[in-house]
Amino acid sequence: MADGDLLAGIQKMLLASNLGAASVVQEALANYMKENDLDAHMVELKSHYHEQHDAMMP
């Protein structure tokens, strides 16, 4: 088992490596939400999937 300092260093490295990727995705999502009407998009998706459902379920 890793001693306290080594374990803390490993945890710090894991946290740093995970935060970078998440922040890129979060920023992209924030930009999308700023530039687009998410509620309108969800209405379109609901309609689209409702039509698909109706086509598959007679």
Predicted model as a PDB file, atoms N, CA, C, CB and O in Angstrom, pLDDT in the B-factor column:
MODEL        1                                                                  
ATOM      1  N   MET A   1       0.842  -1.177   0.000  1.00 51.00           N  
ATOM      2  CA  MET A   1       0.000   0.000   0.000  1.00 51.00           C  
ATOM      3  C   MET A   1       0.887   1.240   0.000  1.00 51.00           C  
ATOM      4  CB  MET A   1      -0.958  -0.002   1.217  1.00 51.00           C  
ATOM      5  O   MET A   1       1.936   1.245   0.644  1.00 51.00           O  
ATOM      6  N   ALA A   2       0.483   2.289  -0.711  1.00 60.00           N  
ATOM      7  CA  ALA A   2       1.269   3.520  -0.818  1.00 60.00           C  
ATOM      8  C   ALA A   2       1.239   4.276   0.493  1.00 60.00           C  
ATOM      9  CB  ALA A   2       0.745   4.408  -1.955  1.00 60.00           C  
ATOM     10  O   ALA A   2       0.218   4.328   1.179  1.00 60.00           O  
ATOM     11  N   ASP A   3       2.413   4.881   0.840  1.00 79.00           N  
ATOM     12  CA  ASP A   3       2.423   5.691   2.055  1.00 79.00           C  
ATOM     13  C   ASP A   3       1.658   6.991   1.823  1.00 79.00           C  
ATOM     14  CB  ASP A   3       3.872   5.989   2.502  1.00 79.00           C  
ATOM     15  O   ASP A   3       1.291   7.295   0.688  1.00 79.00           O  
ATOM     16  N   GLY A   4       1.416   7.753   2.872  1.00 80.00           N  
ATOM     17  CA  GLY A   4       0.574   8.948   2.799  1.00 80.00           C  
ATOM     18  C   GLY A   4       0.994   9.946   1.744  1.00 80.00           C  
ATOM     19  O   GLY A   4       0.151  10.433   0.990  1.00 80.00           O  
ATOM     20  N   ASP A   5       2.316  10.273   1.670  1.00 85.00           N  
ATOM     21  CA  ASP A   5       2.780  11.263   0.699  1.00 85.00           C  
ATOM     22  C   ASP A   5       2.613  10.780  -0.734  1.00 85.00           C  
ATOM     23  CB  ASP A   5       4.235  11.605   0.956  1.00 85.00           C  
ATOM     24  O   ASP A   5       2.208  11.540  -1.613  1.00 85.00           O  
ATOM     25  N   LEU A   6       2.927   9.513  -0.960  1.00 86.00           N  
ATOM     26  CA  LEU A   6       2.802   8.956  -2.303  1.00 86.00           C  
ATOM     27  C   LEU A   6       1.327   8.913  -2.722  1.00 86.00           C  
ATOM     28  CB  LEU A   6       3.426   7.539  -2.364  1.00 86.00           C  
ATOM     29  O   LEU A   6       0.972   9.279  -3.843  1.00 86.00           O  
ATOM     30  N   LEU A   7       0.486   8.461  -1.798  1.00 85.00           N  
ATOM     31  CA  LEU A   7      -0.939   8.394  -2.095  1.00 85.00           C  
ATOM     32  C   LEU A   7      -1.501   9.783  -2.386  1.00 85.00           C  
ATOM     33  CB  LEU A   7      -1.695   7.749  -0.931  1.00 85.00           C  
ATOM     34  O   LEU A   7      -2.292   9.943  -3.316  1.00 85.00           O  
ATOM     35  N   ALA A   8      -1.107  10.784  -1.610  1.00 86.00           N  
ATOM     36  CA  ALA A   8      -1.573  12.156  -1.838  1.00 86.00           C  
ATOM     37  C   ALA A   8      -1.111  12.650  -3.199  1.00 86.00           C  
ATOM     38  CB  ALA A   8      -1.064  13.098  -0.728  1.00 86.00           C  
ATOM     39  O   ALA A   8      -1.871  13.316  -3.902  1.00 86.00           O  
ATOM     40  N   GLY A   9       0.137  12.334  -3.587  1.00 86.00           N  
ATOM     41  CA  GLY A   9       0.657  12.730  -4.890  1.00 86.00           C  
ATOM     42  C   GLY A   9      -0.103  12.069  -6.031  1.00 86.00           C  
ATOM     43  O   GLY A   9      -0.405  12.708  -7.039  1.00 86.00           O  
ATOM     44  N   ILE A  10      -0.409  10.794  -5.868  1.00 85.00           N  
ATOM     45  CA  ILE A  10      -1.165  10.062  -6.890  1.00 85.00           C  
ATOM     46  C   ILE A  10      -2.570  10.652  -7.021  1.00 85.00           C  
ATOM     47  CB  ILE A  10      -1.243   8.548  -6.540  1.00 85.00           C  
ATOM     48  O   ILE A  10      -3.058  10.855  -8.133  1.00 85.00           O  
ATOM     49  N   GLN A  11      -3.216  10.925  -5.896  1.00 83.00           N  
ATOM     50  CA  GLN A  11      -4.556  11.512  -5.927  1.00 83.00           C  
ATOM     51  C   GLN A  11      -4.539  12.879  -6.596  1.00 83.00           C  
ATOM     52  CB  GLN A  11      -5.122  11.629  -4.511  1.00 83.00           C  
ATOM     53  O   GLN A  11      -5.449  13.217  -7.353  1.00 83.00           O  
ATOM     54  N   LYS A  12      -3.502  13.666  -6.316  1.00 85.00           N  
ATOM     55  CA  LYS A  12      -3.388  14.993  -6.914  1.00 85.00           C  
ATOM     56  C   LYS A  12      -3.229  14.885  -8.427  1.00 85.00           C  
ATOM     57  CB  LYS A  12      -2.202  15.760  -6.306  1.00 85.00           C  
ATOM     58  O   LYS A  12      -3.855  15.639  -9.172  1.00 85.00           O  
ATOM     59  N   MET A  13      -2.392  13.947  -8.886  1.00 83.00           N  
ATOM     60  CA  MET A  13      -2.188  13.759 -10.322  1.00 83.00           C  
ATOM     61  C   MET A  13      -3.470  13.283 -11.001  1.00 83.00           C  
ATOM     62  CB  MET A  13      -1.055  12.756 -10.573  1.00 83.00           C  
ATOM     63  O   MET A  13      -3.805  13.751 -12.089  1.00 83.00           O  
ATOM     64  N   LEU A  14      -4.191  12.354 -10.364  1.00 80.00           N  
ATOM     65  CA  LEU A  14      -5.442  11.865 -10.936  1.00 80.00           C  
ATOM     66  C   LEU A  14      -6.471  12.981 -11.028  1.00 80.00           C  
ATOM     67  CB  LEU A  14      -5.995  10.708 -10.105  1.00 80.00           C  
ATOM     68  O   LEU A  14      -7.168  13.105 -12.036  1.00 80.00           O  
ATOM     69  N   LEU A  15      -6.568  13.785  -9.990  1.00 78.00           N  
ATOM     70  CA  LEU A  15      -7.514  14.892 -10.004  1.00 78.00           C  
ATOM     71  C   LEU A  15      -7.171  15.882 -11.116  1.00 78.00           C  
ATOM     72  CB  LEU A  15      -7.526  15.600  -8.643  1.00 78.00           C  
ATOM     73  O   LEU A  15      -8.058  16.333 -11.840  1.00 78.00           O  
ATOM     74  N   ALA A  16      -5.898  16.218 -11.251  1.00 75.00           N  
ATOM     75  CA  ALA A  16      -5.477  17.164 -12.285  1.00 75.00           C  
ATOM     76  C   ALA A  16      -5.751  16.611 -13.687  1.00 75.00           C  
ATOM     77  CB  ALA A  16      -3.985  17.491 -12.130  1.00 75.00           C  
ATOM     78  O   ALA A  16      -6.182  17.352 -14.571  1.00 75.00           O  
ATOM     79  N   SER A  17      -5.507  15.330 -13.889  1.00 72.00           N  
ATOM     80  CA  SER A  17      -5.724  14.759 -15.222  1.00 72.00           C  
ATOM     81  C   SER A  17      -7.207  14.684 -15.560  1.00 72.00           C  
ATOM     82  CB  SER A  17      -5.100  13.366 -15.313  1.00 72.00           C  
ATOM     83  O   SER A  17      -7.579  14.828 -16.724  1.00 72.00           O  
ATOM     84  N   ASN A  18      -8.050  14.464 -14.571  1.00 66.00           N  
ATOM     85  CA  ASN A  18      -9.494  14.385 -14.815  1.00 66.00           C  
ATOM     86  C   ASN A  18     -10.121  15.753 -14.992  1.00 66.00           C  
ATOM     87  CB  ASN A  18     -10.177  13.659 -13.679  1.00 66.00           C  
ATOM     88  O   ASN A  18     -11.064  15.895 -15.771  1.00 66.00           O  
ATOM     89  N   LEU A  19      -9.634  16.749 -14.303  1.00 64.00           N  
ATOM     90  CA  LEU A  19     -10.229  18.078 -14.375  1.00 64.00           C  
ATOM     91  C   LEU A  19     -10.052  18.718 -15.745  1.00 64.00           C  
ATOM     92  CB  LEU A  19      -9.629  18.970 -13.316  1.00 64.00           C  
ATOM     93  O   LEU A  19     -10.944  19.426 -16.211  1.00 64.00           O  
ATOM     94  N   GLY A  20      -8.935  18.486 -16.390  1.00 62.00           N  
ATOM     95  CA  GLY A  20      -8.684  19.093 -17.695  1.00 62.00           C  
ATOM     96  C   GLY A  20      -9.696  18.675 -18.735  1.00 62.00           C  
ATOM     97  O   GLY A  20     -10.239  19.516 -19.452  1.00 62.00           O  
ATOM     98  N   ALA A  21      -9.954  17.392 -18.821  1.00 64.00           N  
ATOM     99  CA  ALA A  21     -10.900  16.886 -19.814  1.00 64.00           C  
ATOM    100  C   ALA A  21     -12.312  17.360 -19.495  1.00 64.00           C  
ATOM    101  CB  ALA A  21     -10.854  15.348 -19.873  1.00 64.00           C  
ATOM    102  O   ALA A  21     -13.054  17.763 -20.390  1.00 64.00           O  
ATOM    103  N   ALA A  22     -12.676  17.312 -18.234  1.00 70.00           N  
ATOM    104  CA  ALA A  22     -14.028  17.715 -17.859  1.00 70.00           C  
ATOM    105  C   ALA A  22     -14.264  19.191 -18.152  1.00 70.00           C  
ATOM    106  CB  ALA A  22     -14.277  17.428 -16.381  1.00 70.00           C  
ATOM    107  O   ALA A  22     -15.348  19.572 -18.594  1.00 70.00           O  
ATOM    108  N   SER A  23     -13.260  20.019 -17.909  1.00 78.00           N  
ATOM    109  CA  SER A  23     -13.462  21.449 -18.127  1.00 78.00           C  
ATOM    110  C   SER A  23     -13.659  21.767 -19.605  1.00 78.00           C  
ATOM    111  CB  SER A  23     -12.278  22.239 -17.578  1.00 78.00           C  
ATOM    112  O   SER A  23     -14.407  22.686 -19.938  1.00 78.00           O  
ATOM    113  N   VAL A  24     -13.015  21.037 -20.483  1.00 80.00           N  
ATOM    114  CA  VAL A  24     -13.187  21.245 -21.927  1.00 80.00           C  
ATOM    115  C   VAL A  24     -14.627  20.913 -22.324  1.00 80.00           C  
ATOM    116  CB  VAL A  24     -12.180  20.370 -22.740  1.00 80.00           C  
ATOM    117  O   VAL A  24     -15.265  21.666 -23.059  1.00 80.00           O  
ATOM    118  N   VAL A  25     -15.127  19.793 -21.836  1.00 82.00           N  
ATOM    119  CA  VAL A  25     -16.499  19.383 -22.139  1.00 82.00           C  
ATOM    120  C   VAL A  25     -17.483  20.368 -21.523  1.00 82.00           C  
ATOM    121  CB  VAL A  25     -16.773  17.950 -21.621  1.00 82.00           C  
ATOM    122  O   VAL A  25     -18.463  20.750 -22.161  1.00 82.00           O  
ATOM    123  N   GLN A  26     -17.225  20.780 -20.288  1.00 84.00           N  
ATOM    124  CA  GLN A  26     -18.118  21.722 -19.623  1.00 84.00           C  
ATOM    125  C   GLN A  26     -18.154  23.054 -20.357  1.00 84.00           C  
ATOM    126  CB  GLN A  26     -17.688  21.932 -18.175  1.00 84.00           C  
ATOM    127  O   GLN A  26     -19.217  23.659 -20.500  1.00 84.00           O  
ATOM    128  N   GLU A  27     -17.007  23.509 -20.818  1.00 87.00           N  
ATOM    129  CA  GLU A  27     -16.963  24.773 -21.550  1.00 87.00           C  
ATOM    130  C   GLU A  27     -17.711  24.666 -22.871  1.00 87.00           C  
ATOM    131  CB  GLU A  27     -15.514  25.198 -21.799  1.00 87.00           C  
ATOM    132  O   GLU A  27     -18.439  25.584 -23.249  1.00 87.00           O  
ATOM    133  N   ALA A  28     -17.539  23.562 -23.570  1.00 89.00           N  
ATOM    134  CA  ALA A  28     -18.244  23.361 -24.834  1.00 89.00           C  
ATOM    135  C   ALA A  28     -19.756  23.330 -24.609  1.00 89.00           C  
ATOM    136  CB  ALA A  28     -17.777  22.057 -25.510  1.00 89.00           C  
ATOM    137  O   ALA A  28     -20.515  23.918 -25.379  1.00 89.00           O  
ATOM    138  N   LEU A  29     -20.183  22.653 -23.567  1.00 87.00           N  
ATOM    139  CA  LEU A  29     -21.607  22.582 -23.261  1.00 87.00           C  
ATOM    140  C   LEU A  29     -22.147  23.952 -22.868  1.00 87.00           C  
ATOM    141  CB  LEU A  29     -21.864  21.570 -22.140  1.00 87.00           C  
ATOM    142  O   LEU A  29     -23.242  24.327 -23.287  1.00 87.00           O  
ATOM    143  N   ALA A  30     -21.394  24.700 -22.070  1.00 89.00           N  
ATOM    144  CA  ALA A  30     -21.815  26.047 -21.673  1.00 89.00           C  
ATOM    145  C   ALA A  30     -21.948  26.953 -22.897  1.00 89.00           C  
ATOM    146  CB  ALA A  30     -20.812  26.654 -20.667  1.00 89.00           C  
ATOM    147  O   ALA A  30     -22.905  27.719 -23.005  1.00 89.00           O  
ATOM    148  N   ASN A  31     -20.992  26.865 -23.814  1.00 91.00           N  
ATOM    149  CA  ASN A  31     -21.066  27.666 -25.040  1.00 91.00           C  
ATOM    150  C   ASN A  31     -22.272  27.272 -25.881  1.00 91.00           C  
ATOM    151  CB  ASN A  31     -19.781  27.508 -25.862  1.00 91.00           C  
ATOM    152  O   ASN A  31     -22.961  28.136 -26.423  1.00 91.00           O  
ATOM    153  N   TYR A  32     -22.529  25.972 -25.994  1.00 89.00           N  
ATOM    154  CA  TYR A  32     -23.686  25.504 -26.758  1.00 89.00           C  
ATOM    155  C   TYR A  32     -24.973  26.058 -26.157  1.00 89.00           C  
ATOM    156  CB  TYR A  32     -23.730  23.959 -26.792  1.00 89.00           C  
ATOM    157  O   TYR A  32     -25.855  26.536 -26.870  1.00 89.00           O  
ATOM    158  N   MET A  33     -25.062  25.985 -24.828  1.00 88.00           N  
ATOM    159  CA  MET A  33     -26.279  26.438 -24.160  1.00 88.00           C  
ATOM    160  C   MET A  33     -26.467  27.948 -24.269  1.00 88.00           C  
ATOM    161  CB  MET A  33     -26.252  26.029 -22.700  1.00 88.00           C  
ATOM    162  O   MET A  33     -27.596  28.437 -24.292  1.00 88.00           O  
ATOM    163  N   LYS A  34     -25.355  28.688 -24.336  1.00 90.00           N  
ATOM    164  CA  LYS A  34     -25.438  30.143 -24.510  1.00 90.00           C  
ATOM    165  C   LYS A  34     -25.930  30.509 -25.902  1.00 90.00           C  
ATOM    166  CB  LYS A  34     -24.075  30.789 -24.257  1.00 90.00           C  
ATOM    167  O   LYS A  34     -26.699  31.455 -26.074  1.00 90.00           O  
ATOM    168  N   GLU A  35     -25.476  29.747 -26.891  1.00 93.00           N  
ATOM    169  CA  GLU A  35     -25.744  30.067 -28.286  1.00 93.00           C  
ATOM    170  C   GLU A  35     -27.026  29.442 -28.827  1.00 93.00           C  
ATOM    171  CB  GLU A  35     -24.594  29.629 -29.123  1.00 93.00           C  
ATOM    172  O   GLU A  35     -27.501  29.840 -29.891  1.00 93.00           O  
ATOM    173  N   ASN A  36     -27.588  28.481 -28.123  1.00 93.00           N  
ATOM    174  CA  ASN A  36     -28.740  27.742 -28.628  1.00 93.00           C  
ATOM    175  C   ASN A  36     -29.844  27.694 -27.583  1.00 93.00           C  
ATOM    176  CB  ASN A  36     -28.333  26.322 -29.036  1.00 93.00           C  
ATOM    177  O   ASN A  36     -29.596  27.837 -26.386  1.00 93.00           O  
ATOM    178  N   ASP A  37     -31.065  27.490 -28.058  1.00 91.00           N  
ATOM    179  CA  ASP A  37     -32.218  27.381 -27.169  1.00 91.00           C  
ATOM    180  C   ASP A  37     -32.404  25.908 -26.811  1.00 91.00           C  
ATOM    181  CB  ASP A  37     -33.512  27.972 -27.835  1.00 91.00           C  
ATOM    182  O   ASP A  37     -32.973  25.136 -27.582  1.00 91.00           O  
ATOM    183  N   LEU A  38     -31.922  25.538 -25.648  1.00 87.00           N  
ATOM    184  CA  LEU A  38     -31.967  24.137 -25.232  1.00 87.00           C  
ATOM    185  C   LEU A  38     -33.414  23.646 -25.088  1.00 87.00           C  
ATOM    186  CB  LEU A  38     -31.211  23.953 -23.905  1.00 87.00           C  
ATOM    187  O   LEU A  38     -33.721  22.514 -25.463  1.00 87.00           O  
ATOM    188  N   ASP A  39     -34.290  24.474 -24.558  1.00 91.00           N  
ATOM    189  CA  ASP A  39     -35.690  24.063 -24.402  1.00 91.00           C  
ATOM    190  C   ASP A  39     -36.327  23.759 -25.759  1.00 91.00           C  
ATOM    191  CB  ASP A  39     -36.494  25.159 -23.676  1.00 91.00           C  
ATOM    192  O   ASP A  39     -37.038  22.765 -25.904  1.00 91.00           O  
ATOM    193  N   ALA A  40     -36.074  24.605 -26.742  1.00 93.00           N  
ATOM    194  CA  ALA A  40     -36.619  24.366 -28.086  1.00 93.00           C  
ATOM    195  C   ALA A  40     -36.044  23.084 -28.676  1.00 93.00           C  
ATOM    196  CB  ALA A  40     -36.316  25.560 -29.018  1.00 93.00           C  
ATOM    197  O   ALA A  40     -36.757  22.324 -29.331  1.00 93.00           O  
ATOM    198  N   HIS A  41     -34.770  22.847 -28.446  1.00 91.00           N  
ATOM    199  CA  HIS A  41     -34.126  21.630 -28.935  1.00 91.00           C  
ATOM    200  C   HIS A  41     -34.777  20.393 -28.304  1.00 91.00           C  
ATOM    201  CB  HIS A  41     -32.609  21.659 -28.630  1.00 91.00           C  
ATOM    202  O   HIS A  41     -35.014  19.395 -28.985  1.00 91.00           O  
ATOM    203  N   MET A  42     -35.060  20.466 -27.009  1.00 93.00           N  
ATOM    204  CA  MET A  42     -35.685  19.332 -26.327  1.00 93.00           C  
ATOM    205  C   MET A  42     -37.094  19.080 -26.874  1.00 93.00           C  
ATOM    206  CB  MET A  42     -35.740  19.583 -24.806  1.00 93.00           C  
ATOM    207  O   MET A  42     -37.514  17.928 -26.986  1.00 93.00           O  
ATOM    208  N   VAL A  43     -37.817  20.134 -27.211  1.00 96.00           N  
ATOM    209  CA  VAL A  43     -39.148  19.978 -27.813  1.00 96.00           C  
ATOM    210  C   VAL A  43     -39.027  19.261 -29.150  1.00 96.00           C  
ATOM    211  CB  VAL A  43     -39.841  21.357 -28.000  1.00 96.00           C  
ATOM    212  O   VAL A  43     -39.818  18.366 -29.450  1.00 96.00           O  
ATOM    213  N   GLU A  44     -38.038  19.648 -29.957  1.00 95.00           N  
ATOM    214  CA  GLU A  44     -37.813  18.988 -31.246  1.00 95.00           C  
ATOM    215  C   GLU A  44     -37.457  17.517 -31.059  1.00 95.00           C  
ATOM    216  CB  GLU A  44     -36.700  19.700 -32.024  1.00 95.00           C  
ATOM    217  O   GLU A  44     -37.969  16.655 -31.773  1.00 95.00           O  
ATOM    218  N   LEU A  45     -36.574  17.231 -30.094  1.00 95.00           N  
ATOM    219  CA  LEU A  45     -36.197  15.840 -29.840  1.00 95.00           C  
ATOM    220  C   LEU A  45     -37.400  15.017 -29.404  1.00 95.00           C  
ATOM    221  CB  LEU A  45     -35.101  15.768 -28.777  1.00 95.00           C  
ATOM    222  O   LEU A  45     -37.592  13.895 -29.872  1.00 95.00           O  
ATOM    223  N   LYS A  46     -38.206  15.572 -28.511  1.00 96.00           N  
ATOM    224  CA  LYS A  46     -39.390  14.855 -28.036  1.00 96.00           C  
ATOM    225  C   LYS A  46     -40.315  14.523 -29.196  1.00 96.00           C  
ATOM    226  CB  LYS A  46     -40.138  15.683 -26.981  1.00 96.00           C  
ATOM    227  O   LYS A  46     -40.830  13.409 -29.287  1.00 96.00           O  
ATOM    228  N   SER A  47     -40.527  15.492 -30.085  1.00 96.00           N  
ATOM    229  CA  SER A  47     -41.379  15.268 -31.241  1.00 96.00           C  
ATOM    230  C   SER A  47     -40.793  14.189 -32.152  1.00 96.00           C  
ATOM    231  CB  SER A  47     -41.572  16.570 -32.018  1.00 96.00           C  
ATOM    232  O   SER A  47     -41.505  13.297 -32.613  1.00 96.00           O  
ATOM    233  N   HIS A  48     -39.497  14.283 -32.402  1.00 96.00           N  
ATOM    234  CA  HIS A  48     -38.813  13.324 -33.266  1.00 96.00           C  
ATOM    235  C   HIS A  48     -38.943  11.904 -32.712  1.00 96.00           C  
ATOM    236  CB  HIS A  48     -37.328  13.703 -33.419  1.00 96.00           C  
ATOM    237  O   HIS A  48     -39.308  10.985 -33.444  1.00 96.00           O  
ATOM    238  N   TYR A  49     -38.647  11.723 -31.424  1.00 95.00           N  
ATOM    239  CA  TYR A  49     -38.706  10.383 -30.842  1.00 95.00           C  
ATOM    240  C   TYR A  49     -40.150   9.890 -30.693  1.00 95.00           C  
ATOM    241  CB  TYR A  49     -38.011  10.373 -29.481  1.00 95.00           C  
ATOM    242  O   TYR A  49     -40.404   8.686 -30.733  1.00 95.00           O  
ATOM    243  N   HIS A  50     -41.076  10.806 -30.524  1.00 95.00           N  
ATOM    244  CA  HIS A  50     -42.487  10.405 -30.490  1.00 95.00           C  
ATOM    245  C   HIS A  50     -42.904   9.852 -31.856  1.00 95.00           C  
ATOM    246  CB  HIS A  50     -43.395  11.608 -30.089  1.00 95.00           C  
ATOM    247  O   HIS A  50     -43.609   8.846 -31.937  1.00 95.00           O  
ATOM    248  N   GLU A  51     -42.463  10.516 -32.922  1.00 95.00           N  
ATOM    249  CA  GLU A  51     -42.764  10.027 -34.281  1.00 95.00           C  
ATOM    250  C   GLU A  51     -42.128   8.662 -34.516  1.00 95.00           C  
ATOM    251  CB  GLU A  51     -42.267  11.031 -35.347  1.00 95.00           C  
ATOM    252  O   GLU A  51     -42.750   7.777 -35.104  1.00 95.00           O  
ATOM    253  N   GLN A  52     -40.884   8.491 -34.056  1.00 95.00           N  
ATOM    254  CA  GLN A  52     -40.226   7.191 -34.231  1.00 95.00           C  
ATOM    255  C   GLN A  52     -40.967   6.116 -33.448  1.00 95.00           C  
ATOM    256  CB  GLN A  52     -38.748   7.259 -33.778  1.00 95.00           C  
ATOM    257  O   GLN A  52     -41.164   5.005 -33.942  1.00 95.00           O  
ATOM    258  N   HIS A  53     -41.373   6.443 -32.245  1.00 95.00           N  
ATOM    259  CA  HIS A  53     -42.123   5.497 -31.428  1.00 95.00           C  
ATOM    260  C   HIS A  53     -43.407   5.067 -32.135  1.00 95.00           C  
ATOM    261  CB  HIS A  53     -42.449   6.112 -30.061  1.00 95.00           C  
ATOM    262  O   HIS A  53     -43.727   3.882 -32.226  1.00 95.00           O  
ATOM    263  N   ASP A  54     -44.127   6.066 -32.627  1.00 94.00           N  
ATOM    264  CA  ASP A  54     -45.400   5.769 -33.311  1.00 94.00           C  
ATOM    265  C   ASP A  54     -45.182   4.916 -34.558  1.00 94.00           C  
ATOM    266  CB  ASP A  54     -46.118   7.074 -33.696  1.00 94.00           C  
ATOM    267  O   ASP A  54     -46.011   4.065 -34.882  1.00 94.00           O  
ATOM    268  N   ALA A  55     -44.075   5.139 -35.256  1.00 94.00           N  
ATOM    269  CA  ALA A  55     -43.792   4.356 -36.459  1.00 94.00           C  
ATOM    270  C   ALA A  55     -43.473   2.899 -36.114  1.00 94.00           C  
ATOM    271  CB  ALA A  55     -42.626   4.979 -37.234  1.00 94.00           C  
ATOM    272  O   ALA A  55     -43.750   2.001 -36.909  1.00 94.00           O  
ATOM    273  N   MET A  56     -42.902   2.664 -34.958  1.00 94.00           N  
ATOM    274  CA  MET A  56     -42.509   1.293 -34.576  1.00 94.00           C  
ATOM    275  C   MET A  56     -43.603   0.554 -33.812  1.00 94.00           C  
ATOM    276  CB  MET A  56     -41.250   1.332 -33.729  1.00 94.00           C  
ATOM    277  O   MET A  56     -43.622  -0.676 -33.774  1.00 94.00           O  
ATOM    278  N   MET A  57     -44.511   1.314 -33.206  1.00 92.00           N  
ATOM    279  CA  MET A  57     -45.545   0.689 -32.375  1.00 92.00           C  
ATOM    280  C   MET A  57     -46.918   0.940 -32.999  1.00 92.00           C  
ATOM    281  CB  MET A  57     -45.496   1.240 -30.916  1.00 92.00           C  
ATOM    282  O   MET A  57     -47.513   1.998 -32.797  1.00 92.00           O  
ATOM    283  N   PRO A  58     -47.411  -0.024 -33.746  1.00 76.00           N  
ATOM    284  CA  PRO A  58     -48.704   0.187 -34.440  1.00 76.00           C  
ATOM    285  C   PRO A  58     -49.867   0.303 -33.483  1.00 76.00           C  
ATOM    286  CB  PRO A  58     -48.974  -0.948 -35.407  1.00 76.00           C  
ATOM    287  O   PRO A  58     -51.006   0.480 -33.914  1.00 76.00           O  
TER     288      PRO A  58                                                      
ENDMDL                                                                          
END                                                                             
